[in-house]
Amino acid sequence: MKEGSASVRLTEGPIWKRLVAFAIPLFFGNLFQQLYNTADSLIVGNFLGSDALAAVSSSGSLIFLMVGFFNGISLGAGVVIARYFGAKDDELVQRAVHTTIAFGFVAGALLMGIGLVLAPQMLRWMGTPADVMVNSTVYFRVYFCGSIAFVLYNACVGILQSVGDSRHPLYYLIVSSALNIVLDLVFVGVFGFGVGSAALATIISQFVSAVLCLFRLCRVNEIYRVSLRRIRFDLPMMRQIIANGLPAGVQNSIISFANVVVQSNINQFGKMAVAGCGAYAKIEGFGFLPITCFALSMTTFISQNLGAKEYERAKKGAVFGVICSMVLAEIVGIVINRTAPWLIAAFSQTPEVIEFGTLQARTVTLFYCLLAFSHCVAGIMRGAGRATVPMFVMMCCWCIIRVLYITVTVHFIPQIQVVFWAYPITWTLSSVVFLFFLLRTDWVHTYDTSPGRG
């Protein structure tokens, strides 16, 4: 590591110190990302009312369905870069970095076109209530006008995190989150422009963070420095990125599809249910922070260490990360469980909205430890080059079984709490399968540590 550099080789030093030092900026980065996402709902719900909050909430699962696939590819790129960074192969790091940036530009443009054209039809497929359809479509379309910024930002962050730099993404998120909140208050609170302006505030803020990340990569004096003239697709490298990232992208889309099905069933209970569950979803995002930061830390830590052939270090780091994530997630889950009515009320004072949101919180929050276990093991498998394992486990447990459970059970017991139970049940199933795989397979020594030339 060069003097003054923000990159960190997770192959050296005490394991717990390296992981915690890497995870803490990730935690605060995800915290500001969640503030970024929550500002729209919080401000819209208080200034424009429950109908507008329902419109924003109904778009959430669909947005993640589309963005999640491309973010998964970026995650795969991070695994490849981390592997070669750990192996100290400068040439392949350069090829992987510039291919990742090229992918960000092209994928962002593609996603924008899809979102703009298919927005109304997708919302209708979800059974979005008719009285919020117009506002949902406006929010969705404006949001996807900024697709290039979203995808490029995640690609740049993936590069920085893969080399152990979790601090600079945090700085840029703080800036963009503050800007987003200010713009939301001005557009919605002061001028009353409507839900489309909330989406506009988000994409302006995202463009700022994407530019800051790209500027950092262009100026850093490291082997992962970006030269704008070298941004192009290296096909052998792109195949490696796709091989590592496609399973993660498919996994994100599968989970998102299942959540779209869940949202479609929630929509059947009316706009108050949509608003209440949408408010809980924003709170849940904060509860997932320990889960997300340790899962991401695991992927980078495992990939760097296996690239450097530090096998025992990788195993010890995996155990530490899983335990920390589960403990922190359960503590957060208990806090949300007990304070849910007051937290939901921050979004809307409507009694029905508070009731629906609290019911969902009280149903699922005590099972956060199982979600943490599944995500951490998935992160370990991705870092070890076994990304198809979490893809298949989550496809079976979080998509097929979840959708079948909801489809069958709601038909016989048409209560919204039945829908909520889909999450704890499928988290339990995936945890059992992941535990079996972690204990019964040699995931360390099946990793390809040779930094081939594509």
C-alpha positions in Angstrom: 0.0 0.0 0.0 1.4 3.3 -1.1 1.9 6.2 1.3 -1.3 8.2 1.5 -3.3 5.6 -0.3 -6.8 4.7 0.7 -6.6 1.1 -0.6 -6.1 -1.7 1.9 -4.7 -5.2 1.3 -7.0 -7.3 3.5 -4.4 -10.1 3.2 -2.2 -8.5 5.9 -2.6 -7.5 9.6 -5.0 -8.7 12.3 -8.2 -10.2 10.8 -10.7 -8.5 13.0 -9.1 -5.1 12.8 -8.9 -5.3 9.0 -12.5 -6.4 8.7 -13.9 -3.9 11.2 -11.9 -1.1 9.7 -13.2 -2.0 6.2 -16.8 -2.6 7.4 -17.3 0.6 9.4 -17.1 2.9 6.4 -19.3 0.5 4.5 -21.8 0.7 7.4 -22.0 4.4 7.4 -22.0 4.5 3.6 -25.0 2.2 3.5 -26.5 4.3 6.3 -26.3 7.4 4.1 -27.5 5.4 1.1 -30.6 4.5 3.1 -31.1 8.1 4.2 -30.8 8.9 0.6 -33.6 6.5 -0.3 -35.7 7.2 2.7 -35.8 11.0 2.2 -38.2 10.7 -0.7 -40.7 8.7 1.2 -40.4 10.6 4.5 -40.8 14.0 2.8 -43.4 12.9 0.3 -45.5 11.2 3.0 -45.4 14.3 5.3 -45.9 17.0 2.6 -48.0 15.3 -0.1 -50.0 12.7 2.0 -50.6 8.9 2.1 -51.6 8.6 -1.6 -48.3 10.1 -2.8 -46.4 7.9 -0.3 -48.2 4.8 -1.7 -47.2 5.9 -5.2 -43.5 6.1 -4.3 -43.7 2.8 -2.3 -45.3 0.9 -5.1 -42.3 1.6 -7.4 -39.6 0.4 -4.9 -39.6 -3.4 -5.6 -39.8 -2.8 -9.4 -36.9 -0.3 -9.3 -34.7 -2.8 -7.4 -35.7 -5.6 -9.9 -34.2 -3.6 -12.7 -31.3 -2.0 -11.0 -30.3 -5.1 -9.0 -29.3 -7.2 -12.1 -26.7 -4.6 -13.2 -25.5 -4.1 -9.7 -24.9 -7.8 -9.5 -22.6 -7.6 -12.6 -20.7 -4.8 -10.9 -20.3 -7.0 -7.8 -18.8 -9.7 -10.0 -16.4 -7.1 -11.4 -15.3 -6.3 -7.8 -14.6 -10.0 -7.2 -12.4 -10.2 -10.3 -10.5 -6.9 -9.4 -10.1 -8.0 -5.8 -8.6 -11.3 -6.9 -6.0 -9.7 -9.1 -5.3 -7.0 -6.6 -4.7 -9.6 -3.9 -2.4 -11.5 -6.4 -0.6 -8.2 -7.2 -1.2 -8.5 -11.0 -1.2 -4.9 -12.1 -2.0 -5.6 -15.8 -5.1 -7.6 -15.1 -6.3 -5.1 -12.5 -6.1 -2.4 -15.2 -8.0 -4.4 -17.8 -10.7 -5.3 -15.3 -11.1 -1.7 -14.1 -11.6 -0.2 -17.6 -13.9 -2.9 -18.7 -16.0 -2.3 -15.6 -16.3 1.4 -16.3 -17.3 0.7 -20.0 -20.0 -1.7 -18.7 -21.4 1.0 -16.4 -21.9 3.4 -19.2 -23.6 0.9 -21.6 -25.7 -0.8 -19.0 -26.9 2.5 -17.6 -28.1 3.6 -21.1 -29.9 0.3 -21.6 -31.6 0.4 -18.3 -32.9 4.0 -18.9 -34.5 2.9 -22.2 -36.2 -0.1 -20.6 -37.5 1.9 -17.6 -38.9 4.7 -19.7 -40.7 2.5 -22.2 -42.0 -0.3 -19.9 -42.9 1.6 -16.8 -46.8 1.6 -17.1 -47.0 -2.0 -18.2 -44.8 -3.2 -15.3 -46.8 -1.3 -12.7 -50.0 -2.8 -14.1 -48.5 -6.3 -13.9 -47.9 -5.6 -10.2 -51.5 -4.7 -9.6 -50.7 -1.1 -8.6 -53.9 0.5 -7.2 -55.5 2.6 -9.9 -55.6 5.8 -7.8 -51.8 5.9 -7.4 -51.0 4.6 -10.9 -50.4 8.0 -12.5 -48.0 9.2 -9.7 -46.2 5.8 -9.7 -45.6 6.0 -13.4 -44.2 9.6 -13.1 -41.9 8.6 -10.3 -40.7 5.5 -12.0 -39.9 7.3 -15.3 -38.2 10.2 -13.8 -36.1 7.9 -11.6 -34.9 5.9 -14.6 -33.8 9.0 -16.4 -30.8 8.8 -14.1 -29.9 5.2 -14.8 -26.5 5.9 -16.1 -25.6 7.6 -12.8 -26.9 4.7 -10.7 -25.1 2.0 -12.6 -21.9 3.9 -13.1 -21.8 4.9 -9.4 -22.1 1.3 -8.3 -19.4 0.2 -10.8 -17.0 2.8 -9.5 -17.8 2.0 -5.9 -17.3 -1.7 -6.7 -13.8 -0.9 -7.9 -12.9 1.2 -4.9 -14.2 -1.4 -2.4 -12.5 -4.3 -4.2 -9.1 -2.7 -3.4 -10.1 -2.1 0.2 -11.1 1.6 -0.1 -14.4 1.9 1.7 -13.7 5.5 2.9 -14.1 7.5 -0.3 -17.5 6.0 -1.2 -18.6 7.0 2.3 -17.5 10.6 1.7 -19.3 10.9 -1.6 -22.5 9.4 -0.1 -22.5 11.9 2.6 -22.4 14.7 0.0 -25.0 13.2 -2.2 -27.4 12.3 0.7 -27.3 15.8 2.1 -27.9 17.2 -1.4 -30.8 14.8 -1.9 -32.5 15.8 1.3 -32.1 19.5 0.6 -33.5 19.2 -3.0 -36.4 17.1 -1.7 -37.3 19.7 0.8 -37.0 22.5 -1.8 -38.9 20.7 -4.6 -41.6 19.0 -2.5 -41.8 21.0 0.7 -41.3 24.5 -0.6 -42.6 24.4 -4.2 -44.9 21.4 -3.9 -43.9 20.0 -7.3 -45.1 16.4 -6.6 -43.6 12.9 -6.6 -41.7 13.4 -9.8 -39.6 16.1 -8.2 -38.6 13.7 -5.5 -37.3 11.3 -8.1 -35.5 14.2 -9.8 -33.8 15.1 -6.5 -32.5 11.6 -6.2 -31.0 11.4 -9.7 -29.3 14.8 -9.4 -27.7 13.6 -6.2 -26.7 10.3 -7.7 -25.1 12.1 -10.7 -23.0 14.1 -8.2 -21.8 11.0 -6.4 -21.0 9.2 -9.7 -18.9 12.1 -10.9 -17.0 12.3 -7.6 -16.3 8.5 -7.7 -15.1 8.6 -11.3 -13.0 11.7 -10.6 -11.3 9.9 -7.7 -10.5 6.9 -9.9 -9.0 9.2 -12.5 -6.8 11.0 -10.1 -5.6 8.3 -7.7 -1.9 7.2 -8.1 -2.6 3.5 -7.9 -2.7 0.4 -10.2 -6.5 0.8 -10.4 -6.3 4.3 -11.8 -8.8 5.0 -14.6 -7.7 6.7 -17.9 -10.7 7.9 -19.9 -9.0 7.1 -23.2 -8.6 3.4 -22.1 -12.3 2.8 -21.3 -13.3 0.0 -23.5 -14.5 -3.6 -23.4 -11.8 -6.2 -23.0 -13.8 -9.3 -24.1 -11.8 -12.0 -22.3 -12.0 -9.8 -19.1 -15.7 -9.1 -19.7 -16.3 -12.9 -19.8 -14.6 -13.3 -16.4 -16.7 -10.4 -15.0 -19.9 -11.9 -16.4 -19.0 -15.4 -15.1 -18.6 -13.9 -11.6 -21.3 -11.2 -11.8 -24.1 -12.9 -13.8 -25.1 -15.2 -10.9 -25.2 -12.3 -8.5 -27.2 -10.2 -11.0 -29.7 -13.1 -11.6 -29.9 -13.6 -7.8 -30.8 -9.9 -7.3 -33.4 -10.1 -10.0 -34.8 -13.4 -8.6 -35.1 -11.9 -5.1 -36.6 -8.7 -6.6 -39.1 -10.7 -8.7 -40.2 -12.5 -5.6 -40.6 -9.2 -3.8 -42.6 -7.9 -6.7 -45.0 -10.8 -6.2 -45.1 -10.0 -2.5 -45.8 -6.3 -3.3 -48.5 -7.4 -5.8 -50.3 -9.2 -3.0 -49.9 -6.3 -0.6 -51.4 -4.0 -3.3 -54.6 -6.1 -3.1 -55.2 -4.9 0.5 -55.4 -1.2 -0.7 -53.4 1.9 -0.7 -53.1 2.2 3.1 -51.4 -1.2 3.2 -49.1 -0.1 0.4 -48.2 3.1 2.3 -47.7 1.3 5.6 -45.5 -1.5 4.2 -43.6 1.0 2.1 -42.8 3.0 5.3 -41.7 -0.2 7.0 -39.5 -1.1 4.0 -37.6 2.2 4.5 -37.0 1.4 8.2 -36.1 -2.2 7.3 -33.3 -0.8 5.1 -31.7 0.6 8.2 -32.0 -2.8 9.9 -30.2 -4.4 7.0 -27.2 -2.2 7.4 -25.1 -4.6 9.5 -26.1 -7.4 7.1 -25.1 -5.5 4.0 -21.8 -4.2 5.2 -20.5 -7.5 6.5 -21.7 -9.4 3.4 -19.8 -6.9 1.2 -16.8 -7.1 3.5 -16.8 -10.9 3.2 -16.8 -10.8 -0.6 -13.8 -8.5 -0.8 -11.9 -10.1 2.1 -12.3 -13.7 0.8 -11.5 -12.7 -2.8 -8.3 -10.9 -1.9 -7.1 -13.6 0.5 -7.8 -16.5 -1.8 -6.1 -14.6 -4.6 -3.1 -14.3 -2.3 -3.5 -18.0 -1.4 -4.1 -17.2 2.3 -6.5 -20.0 2.9 -6.6 -20.3 6.7 -6.9 -16.5 7.0 -9.9 -16.6 4.7 -11.6 -19.3 6.9 -11.0 -17.3 10.1 -12.3 -14.1 8.5 -15.4 -15.9 7.3 -16.3 -17.1 10.9 -15.7 -13.7 12.4 -17.8 -11.9 9.8 -20.8 -14.3 10.0 -20.9 -14.1 13.8 -20.6 -10.3 14.0 -23.3 -9.8 11.3 -25.8 -12.1 13.0 -25.4 -10.5 16.4 -25.6 -6.9 15.2 -28.6 -7.8 12.9 -30.5 -9.3 15.8 -29.9 -6.4 18.1 -31.2 -4.0 15.4 -34.2 -6.3 14.8 -35.2 -6.2 18.4 -35.0 -2.4 18.6 -37.2 -2.0 15.4 -39.6 -4.6 16.8 -40.2 -2.6 20.0 -40.3 0.9 18.4 -42.1 0.1 15.2 -45.3 2.2 15.8 -43.3 5.4 16.4 -41.0 4.8 13.5 -43.9 4.2 11.1 -45.6 7.3 12.4 -42.7 9.4 11.2 -43.8 8.7 7.6 -47.5 9.1 8.1 -49.9 9.9 11.0 -52.8 7.9 9.3 -53.8 5.2 11.8 -54.2 2.5 9.1 -50.8 3.2 7.7 -49.2 2.8 11.1 -51.1 -0.4 11.8 -50.1 -2.1 8.6 -46.4 -1.0 8.9 -46.2 -2.1 12.6 -47.8 -5.5 11.8 -45.1 -6.2 9.2 -42.3 -5.1 11.5 -43.6 -7.2 14.4 -43.8 -10.3 12.1 -40.3 -10.3 10.6 -37.8 -8.3 12.6 -36.9 -11.0 15.1 -35.6 -13.2 12.2 -33.0 -10.7 11.0 -30.2 -13.0 12.3 -31.2 -15.6 9.8 -31.2 -13.1 6.9 -27.7 -12.0 8.1 -26.4 -15.5 8.0 -27.7 -16.2 4.5 -26.3 -12.9 3.1 -22.9 -13.4 4.7 -22.5 -17.0 3.4 -23.6 -15.7 0.0 -20.9 -13.1 0.2 -18.3 -15.7 1.1 -19.3 -17.9 -1.8 -19.1 -15.0 -4.2 -15.7 -14.0 -3.0 -14.6 -17.6 -3.4 -15.7 -17.7 -7.0 -18.7 -19.8 -6.3 -21.4 -17.3 -7.1 -23.7 -19.9 -8.6 -24.2 -21.4 -5.1 -26.1 -18.4 -3.6 -27.9 -17.9 -6.9 -29.4 -21.3 -6.8 -30.1 -21.4 -3.1 -31.9 -18.0 -3.2 -33.7 -18.9 -6.4 -35.2 -21.9 -4.8 -35.8 -20.5 -1.3 -36.4 -16.8 -1.8 -38.2 -17.0 -5.2 -39.8 -20.3 -6.0 -40.8 -21.4 -2.5 -41.7 -17.8 -1.5 -44.0 -17.3 -4.5 -45.6 -20.8 -4.1 -46.2 -20.2 -0.4 -47.9 -16.8 -1.0 -49.9 -18.0 -4.0 -51.3 -21.0 -2.2 -51.7 -19.7 1.3 -53.2 -16.4 0.6 -55.8 -18.2 -1.6 -57.0 -20.0 1.5 -56.2 -17.4 4.2 -56.6 -14.0 2.7 -54.8 -12.0 5.4 -51.9 -9.7 4.9 -49.9 -11.2 7.8 -49.7 -14.4 5.7 -47.8 -12.4 3.1 -45.5 -11.1 5.7 -44.6 -14.6 7.0 -43.1 -15.4 3.6 -39.9 -13.7 4.6 -39.0 -15.4 7.9 -40.0 -18.8 6.5 -37.8 -18.5 3.4 -34.9 -16.9 5.4 -35.0 -20.0 7.7 -34.9 -22.4 4.7 -32.0 -20.6 3.0 -30.0 -20.5 6.3 -30.3 -24.3 6.7 -29.1 -24.9 3.1 -26.2 -22.5 3.4 -25.1 -24.0 6.7 -25.0 -27.5 5.2 -23.0 -26.2 2.2 -20.6 -24.2 4.4 -19.9 -27.2 6.6 -19.8 -30.0 4.1 -17.9 -28.5 1.1 -14.3 -27.4 0.7 -15.2 -23.9 -0.6 -11.6 -22.6 -0.1 -9.6 -25.0 -2.2 -12.0 -25.1 -5.1 -11.2 -21.5 -5.8 -9.2 -20.7 -9.0 -6.3 -18.6 -7.7 -4.4 -18.5 -10.9 -4.6 -15.0 -12.4 -5.0 -16.2 -16.0 -4.8 -13.9 -19.0 -8.3 -14.6 -20.1 
